[in-house]
């Protein structure tokens, strides 16, 4: 094997901090359950960014949107939670940073219009009893419990003020309101401007007495989606979350998104550390995880050998399948069910399409459909491919680059999931038809 699994599969040192075991999670009024996730990714430096843009020929207007930008002052995000509870807890990350990240103040509150606080009410957030905290490189921090009750689907504002400069990673990011100085407790920020940036708030957990199952979606940009609107559908996990919430089951399901734009299953790069390396941190360590939906491999295929991303080692279908088997084994060790998604068509894509890449995709998808080694399968490929041209996305689902689905495509992906897969009994599990 070209990749050394023992190196990729090392558990990261902050596992106990990010998620507690069942005994530690217990509290008189419930247990902590993850309700939001945004996986950390190191932003590119200026030299790396220029090299990447030169290779993939991104239009100038897009370049400026995704260019990493230094910011100071207060950053405010609007976040939807996928589970309800009586209290909140935040997780902030400096895991990909190279210098301390100093938070001088933070707050949360229910969202009103845009980035304004509902009823002009915000609550201060503390960390180990203090107003602020310095997060060392390579580490996250978890806030103290916050007395803010939320319902599933509520949108909240999370604000924090940085005492030093923070570089926003714009690629695959969210909208963030940035204002000067400490405005963490301001119901409406003054002199603020809207930017694009990946949240440094990487997790929100809620304290709930309900039996809530957590589904984590692990993937690349197709899973990460587009959060650059406060009203539009962002991703297929969001559509799936809406379907789960609407069906009125006796069991609650929360859905969080661990997608990173550009991510690969086997190798690290500008899309963050490999899925195999971040599996524990971004999925298996989350509070209450019961199911893992994996849609990874598109970029491993697209970047294999000679491509618009440069020359990389050529990979085989067997290596990608070996990666899936590692995920299944490690998740099953934690009692987590694994559902694999087939890789979407990329015919016509300037970055991914080639005869060899298509052969790889076909072999990997055939294994996903027939192996029965996972606990379920979602045929995203079948749901989105053009019946007349099956190597391509249907035009009504194509964002225009022949690789990423648009909003209608993301909805079709979320609608393609047979919800019964999340209610199947213990092994052996039947494959989704």
C-alpha angles and dihedrals in degrees: 000000000000093000122061106227094195091062095044095047099056112133112240116243099244097061094117092049095052097047134014127212122251095270094049093042093058118106133170091258101036146294134295115258128182113249102170136024135184112174116227119246130179111243117232120255118237094266094049091046093052092048091051095047092048090055101046098036099227115189113259094244091055091046092061092049095054099035111119108253130195114233137181134187125038125347120198125192130189109219133181116218119215097205135043129229147151096255140023135220125192130211117204122189139217092157093122096039128108098205134038116283108218116205111193098180141356139185143182134202143150112284122247123176113350106313097346122113118249111249087358089276124142131163124217116239122221132197116211087339096308131110094232141014142200111232112207121222112277095023141097128209130217120214126228115265113284121215096229118122117210138181127222109280096022117141118225136186118235115190131179134174120220120213092200134033118292121198112218117219102220101185110099090357138140135243113275130183112223123194135172123265128353107331096147092123096040112115088209119025118230126223089003127155131198119246137173115245142142110253120254084203095091100173146018122192128189130209108234137168091204123099098250123180116209122218116194121198111209115193152101132274092311087063097033089058129181116304094175094116131063092212112029128088107271106192146347092262088059091053090047090050090053091051092050092049093048100052097073098227120174087238120068118226126197121194126201130184119232095172122135122192110245094013121154132202098226109021137046124227141117088336092063131259117332118278089243090056096046097040095103096041099045101033123004094047095054118115111266101356113173104157135035121198111197124199103165134129104069093103094041086059096040093051096042114120118334112002143141086274091062132260116321133168111283111246131204133225088246091061093051090047089049088056091053090050090053091053092048093049095047094045093048089053086063094044091252121143117227124215117187125209123211117243115259122242115267102183109151094020111139092212104040112021120106135123092253093048090050091052089053093049092049093050093048093047091049090055093048091052098046111024098080088203094121125063093247145348134225114201099215089159093059092045095054108028122107108251090214093046106024094181089065137062117255107264093239089057098043119104088206101265093080089234110067124055119234124228092285090049092051089051090050090052092051090047092051093068117102100222092208089076088078093055100049117127127248119295138339089061123194119233119248110258 
